[in-house]
Amino acid sequence: MPPRILTVTLNPALDITTTTAKLLPQQKLRCDAPRYDPGGGGINVSRVIKELGGESLAFAALGGRTGAMMKRMLDDAGLDVEAWRSRGDTRFSMTVMEEQTGLHYRFVLPGPEQPVASATRLLRRLGERAAAGYGFVVASGSLPPGLPIDLYGRLAEIARANGAKLILDTHGEALRAALPHRPWLIRLNHHEAQELLGGDADRAAHDLARELVERGSAEIAIVAIGERGAFLVSADHSIEIAPPHVDVRSMVGAGDSFVGAMTLALSRGWPIDDATRYGVAAAAAAVTTEATELCEASKVADLFAEMGGRQAA
C-alpha cells in the first residue's frame, strides 16, 4: 500500500463562478446562474488526487452555514474529509468572467478570524493524524486571520517527527515564517520566489530555487515559471521541465492541480523528476478548463504521454 496522503486546508472557500457581459462601475450587472465549488488549496489538491484515481484525507477547517454546505459537497464528491470546526462562517470567493473580453476577475475574502489559542488544539489533532501513517502531508493555501503566522512551520516539524514529508504551497508571511522549520518540499511561483528572496527583479527561476535549497529553507524547491513549466532543485540535482503546448482558458487551479498530481505520483514511489513532470502535465490540463475547474484525468494522461511520460498514475 502506498504512503497515504493528508491534505490540510485551514482557510477554505466556497468558490462561486459566474459570467456577465461586461464589467462596468456603479451599475447593476446581470450575471448568469452561478456555479459552486468547494475550494481552498488542500481541498483542491484532494479533489485532483481523487480525479486521478488516488485517495487522500482532506482535513479542512469549516464553519457556519457555508462550511456545512462545503462538507456536503465534499461528501457528495466521494472525498474522505475530516471537518475541523472553525469559528465563524467559511468564506466565499467569487470569479466573474467577462464575456466581451474573456477575462476573469477574482474576488477573494480574508476568511473568519480564529482565536490564537485554537492553534494548540489544531496542531495536536494534526499531529494525531500525521502519526496514523501518512507519508505525505500537503499544507496548501493561506492561513485565516488570528492563527500564528508560523503554524505551517510547526506543522513541518510535526510531520517530520512522525516520519511524514510536508509539501508546502503557500505565500507571503506564512511561507516566510515556515522556512526556518525546513519543510521537505516547497512549491511557489517565480513572482513569489522573487518577493521572498529579493534582489535583482530579473533573477532566473533556477537561481531562486537553488538559493532556497542552499539556505536550508527546504530539501526540495520547485519554482513554477508559467508557460515554461517548472524548475526543480534539490541539494544534488536540478531540472527544468517544460510543459506541452495548450490553449489557455484560465490559470485558476493550475497550481493545485500540479501539487495534487505530483503528490500522488510521489506517494506511488515515482522519482521526483517524473512526479514533477506529471504535475506539470496536470497544470497544463487545468489551464485548458474554464474558471475554477481543475484538471481532467484523461487530459492529464494525454499530456503526460506527450511529454514522454512512461508510467501510468
C-alpha positions as CSV (number, residue, x, y, z in Angstrom):
1,M,0.0,0.0,0.0
2,P,1.5,3.4,-1.0
3,P,2.1,6.1,1.7
4,R,-1.2,7.8,2.5
5,I,-1.8,11.5,1.8
6,L,-3.1,14.0,4.2
7,T,-4.1,17.5,2.8
8,V,-4.6,20.4,5.1
9,T,-6.8,23.4,4.3
10,L,-7.1,25.9,7.1
11,N,-8.7,28.8,5.2
12,P,-11.1,27.1,2.6
13,A,-13.5,29.0,0.5
14,L,-16.8,28.2,-1.3
15,D,-15.9,29.2,-4.9
16,I,-18.7,31.0,-6.8
17,T,-18.3,31.4,-10.6
18,T,-20.5,33.4,-12.8
19,T,-20.4,35.3,-16.1
20,T,-21.5,38.9,-17.1
21,A,-21.4,40.7,-20.4
22,K,-19.1,43.5,-19.3
23,L,-17.8,44.8,-16.0
24,L,-18.8,48.4,-15.5
25,P,-18.6,50.6,-12.4
26,Q,-21.7,51.7,-10.5
27,Q,-24.1,49.7,-12.5
28,K,-26.3,46.6,-11.7
29,L,-24.5,43.8,-13.6
30,R,-26.8,40.9,-14.7
31,C,-25.0,37.6,-14.2
32,D,-25.6,34.0,-15.3
33,A,-26.6,31.3,-12.9
34,P,-23.7,30.7,-10.5
35,R,-21.6,27.6,-10.2
36,Y,-20.5,26.5,-6.7
37,D,-17.3,24.5,-6.0
38,P,-15.6,23.6,-2.7
39,G,-12.3,25.3,-2.8
40,G,-9.1,26.1,-1.0
41,G,-5.6,24.8,-1.7
42,G,-5.7,21.5,0.2
43,I,-9.3,20.7,-0.8
44,N,-8.4,21.3,-4.4
45,V,-5.4,19.0,-4.1
46,S,-7.6,16.2,-2.7
47,R,-10.1,16.7,-5.5
48,V,-7.3,16.4,-8.0
49,I,-6.0,13.2,-6.3
50,K,-9.5,11.8,-6.5
51,E,-9.8,12.7,-10.1
52,L,-6.5,10.9,-10.9
53,G,-7.5,7.7,-9.2
54,G,-5.9,8.2,-5.8
55,E,-7.2,8.7,-2.3
56,S,-6.4,11.2,0.5
57,L,-7.8,12.6,3.7
58,A,-8.8,16.2,3.4
59,F,-8.5,17.9,6.7
60,A,-10.4,21.2,6.4
61,A,-11.4,23.9,8.9
62,L,-15.1,24.5,8.2
63,G,-17.6,26.7,10.0
64,G,-21.1,28.0,9.8
65,R,-23.6,27.5,7.0
66,T,-21.0,27.9,4.3
67,G,-18.8,25.2,6.0
68,A,-21.8,22.8,6.3
69,M,-22.6,23.4,2.6
70,M,-19.0,22.6,1.6
71,K,-18.9,19.5,3.8
72,R,-22.0,18.2,2.0
73,M,-20.4,18.9,-1.4
74,L,-17.2,17.2,-0.5
75,D,-19.1,14.1,0.8
76,D,-21.1,14.0,-2.4
77,A,-17.9,14.1,-4.4
78,G,-16.7,11.0,-2.6
79,L,-13.8,12.6,-0.7
80,D,-12.7,11.4,2.7
81,V,-13.0,14.5,4.9
82,E,-12.3,15.5,8.5
83,A,-14.0,18.8,9.2
84,W,-12.4,20.8,11.9
85,R,-14.9,23.1,13.4
86,S,-13.7,26.7,13.0
87,R,-15.2,29.9,14.3
88,G,-17.4,31.9,12.0
89,D,-18.6,31.2,8.5
90,T,-16.3,29.7,6.0
91,R,-15.5,32.4,3.4
92,F,-16.7,32.8,-0.1
93,S,-14.6,33.7,-3.1
94,M,-16.0,34.8,-6.4
95,T,-14.8,34.6,-10.0
96,V,-16.6,36.7,-12.6
97,M,-15.9,36.0,-16.3
98,E,-16.4,38.9,-18.7
99,E,-17.9,37.7,-21.9
100,Q,-16.7,40.6,-24.1
101,T,-13.0,40.1,-23.3
102,G,-12.8,36.6,-21.9
103,L,-11.0,37.9,-18.9
104,H,-11.6,36.5,-15.4
105,Y,-11.8,38.7,-12.3
106,R,-11.3,37.0,-8.9
107,F,-12.5,38.4,-5.6
108,V,-11.1,36.7,-2.6
109,L,-12.2,37.4,1.0
110,P,-9.8,37.0,4.0
111,G,-11.8,34.4,6.0
112,P,-13.1,34.5,9.6
113,E,-10.7,35.4,12.4
114,Q,-9.7,32.5,14.6
115,P,-8.7,32.6,18.2
116,V,-5.0,32.2,18.6
117,A,-5.5,29.7,21.4
118,S,-7.1,27.3,18.9
119,A,-3.7,26.7,17.2
120,T,-2.6,24.4,20.0
121,R,-5.6,22.1,19.7
122,L,-5.4,22.2,15.9
123,L,-1.7,21.2,15.8
124,R,-2.4,18.5,18.4
125,R,-5.1,17.0,16.1
126,L,-2.9,17.3,13.0
127,G,-0.1,15.5,14.9
128,E,-2.5,12.7,15.8
129,R,-3.4,12.4,12.1
130,A,0.3,12.5,11.0
131,A,1.1,9.7,13.4
132,A,-1.5,7.5,11.8
133,G,0.7,6.5,8.9
134,Y,0.5,9.3,6.4
135,G,3.6,9.5,4.3
136,F,2.9,12.9,2.8
137,V,1.2,16.0,4.4
138,V,0.2,18.7,2.0
139,A,-0.4,22.2,3.5
140,S,-1.8,24.4,0.8
141,G,-3.4,27.8,0.8
142,S,-3.5,30.8,3.1
143,L,-3.9,30.9,6.9
144,P,-7.0,32.5,8.3
145,P,-6.6,35.7,10.4
146,G,-5.7,35.1,14.0
147,L,-3.7,31.9,13.7
148,P,0.1,32.1,14.3
149,I,1.9,33.0,11.2
150,D,4.4,30.2,11.8
151,L,1.8,27.5,12.0
152,Y,2.9,25.8,8.8
153,G,6.4,25.7,10.1
154,R,5.3,24.0,13.3
155,L,3.3,21.5,11.1
156,A,6.5,20.8,9.2
157,E,8.2,19.7,12.5
158,I,5.2,17.6,13.5
159,A,5.2,15.8,10.1
160,R,8.9,15.2,10.3
161,A,8.7,13.8,13.9
162,N,6.1,11.3,12.6
163,G,8.0,10.2,9.6
164,A,5.9,12.2,7.1
165,K,7.1,14.7,4.4
166,L,5.5,18.1,4.4
167,I,4.7,19.6,0.9
168,L,4.0,23.3,1.4
169,D,2.3,25.5,-1.1
170,T,1.6,28.9,0.4
171,H,2.8,32.5,0.0
172,G,3.8,35.7,1.8
173,E,4.4,35.8,5.5
174,A,3.0,32.3,6.1
175,L,5.7,30.9,3.7
176,R,8.5,33.1,5.1
177,A,7.7,32.0,8.7
178,A,7.7,28.3,7.7
179,L,11.1,28.3,6.1
180,P,13.2,28.2,9.3
181,H,11.4,24.9,10.1
182,R,12.6,23.4,6.8
183,P,9.6,21.8,5.1
184,W,10.5,18.9,2.9
185,L,9.3,20.5,-0.3
186,I,8.1,24.0,-1.2
187,R,6.3,25.0,-4.3
188,L,5.9,28.6,-5.3
189,N,5.8,30.7,-8.5
190,H,8.5,32.9,-9.9
191,H,6.9,36.1,-8.5
192,E,6.6,34.6,-5.0
193,A,10.2,33.4,-5.0
194,Q,11.4,36.8,-6.1
195,E,9.3,38.5,-3.5
196,L,10.6,36.2,-0.8
197,L,14.3,36.5,-1.7
198,G,14.5,40.0,-3.2
199,G,17.5,41.2,-5.2
200,D,17.5,41.7,-9.0
201,A,14.0,41.7,-10.4
202,D,15.2,39.6,-13.4
203,R,16.7,36.8,-11.4
204,A,16.1,33.4,-13.1
205,A,13.8,30.9,-11.5
206,H,16.6,28.3,-11.2
207,D,18.8,30.7,-9.3
208,L,15.9,31.4,-6.9
209,A,15.1,27.8,-6.4
210,R,18.8,27.0,-5.8
211,E,19.2,29.7,-3.3
212,L,16.2,28.4,-1.3
213,V,17.8,25.0,-1.1
214,E,21.3,26.3,-0.3
215,R,19.8,28.4,2.5
216,G,18.3,25.3,4.0
217,S,14.7,26.5,3.5
218,A,13.6,23.1,2.1
219,E,15.1,19.9,0.8
220,I,13.4,20.5,-2.5
221,A,12.3,23.7,-4.1
222,I,10.0,23.9,-7.1
223,V,9.5,27.3,-8.8
224,A,6.7,27.4,-11.3
225,I,7.6,29.6,-14.3
226,G,4.2,29.9,-16.1
227,E,4.3,28.8,-19.7
228,R,7.8,27.5,-19.3
229,G,6.7,24.9,-16.8
230,A,8.7,24.4,-13.5
231,F,12.2,24.4,-12.2
232,L,13.1,21.8,-9.6
233,V,16.2,22.0,-7.3
234,S,17.5,19.7,-4.6
235,A,20.9,19.5,-2.9
236,D,22.4,17.4,-5.7
237,H,20.1,17.8,-8.6
238,S,18.2,20.4,-10.8
239,I,16.0,20.2,-13.8
240,E,13.7,22.4,-15.8
241,I,10.5,20.7,-17.0
242,A,8.8,22.3,-20.0
243,P,5.0,21.9,-20.4
244,P,3.2,20.8,-23.6
245,H,1.6,23.4,-25.7
246,V,-2.1,24.0,-24.8
247,D,-4.7,26.7,-25.4
248,V,-5.1,28.6,-22.1
249,R,-8.6,29.4,-20.9
250,S,-7.9,30.1,-17.2
251,M,-4.9,29.9,-15.0
252,V,-7.1,29.2,-11.9
253,G,-6.5,25.7,-10.4
254,A,-3.2,25.1,-12.2
255,G,-1.1,25.2,-9.0
256,D,-3.4,22.9,-7.1
257,S,-3.6,20.5,-10.0
258,F,0.3,20.5,-10.1
259,V,0.6,19.7,-6.4
260,G,-2.2,17.1,-6.4
261,A,-0.7,15.1,-9.3
262,M,2.9,15.4,-8.1
263,T,2.0,14.3,-4.6
264,L,0.0,11.3,-5.9
265,A,2.9,10.2,-8.0
266,L,5.4,10.6,-5.1
267,S,3.1,8.5,-2.9
268,R,3.3,5.8,-5.5
269,G,7.1,5.7,-5.4
270,W,7.9,7.7,-8.6
271,P,11.2,9.6,-8.8
272,I,10.9,13.3,-8.1
273,D,11.6,14.2,-11.8
274,D,8.8,12.0,-13.1
275,A,6.4,13.2,-10.3
276,T,7.2,16.8,-11.2
277,R,6.6,16.1,-14.9
278,Y,3.3,14.6,-14.0
279,G,2.4,17.7,-12.0
280,V,3.3,19.9,-15.0
281,A,1.0,17.8,-17.2
282,A,-1.8,18.3,-14.7
283,A,-1.2,22.0,-14.5
284,A,-1.3,22.2,-18.3
285,A,-4.5,20.2,-18.3
286,A,-6.1,22.6,-15.7
287,V,-5.4,25.8,-17.8
288,T,-7.5,24.3,-20.6
289,T,-10.6,24.3,-18.4
290,E,-12.9,27.2,-17.5
291,A,-12.7,29.3,-14.3
292,T,-12.3,27.2,-11.1
293,E,-12.4,23.8,-12.9
294,L,-9.4,21.6,-12.1
295,C,-7.6,19.1,-14.4
296,E,-9.4,16.1,-16.0
297,A,-7.7,12.7,-15.7
298,S,-7.9,11.8,-19.4
299,K,-6.4,15.1,-20.5
300,V,-3.6,14.7,-17.9
301,A,-2.8,11.2,-19.2
302,D,-2.7,12.5,-22.8
303,L,-0.4,15.4,-22.0
304,F,1.9,13.3,-19.8
305,A,2.3,10.8,-22.6
306,E,3.1,13.7,-25.0
307,M,5.8,14.8,-22.6
308,G,7.4,11.4,-22.7
309,G,5.8,10.0,-19.5
310,R,6.1,6.2,-19.3
311,Q,4.4,5.4,-16.1
312,A,0.6,5.4,-15.5
313,A,-0.5,7.1,-12.4
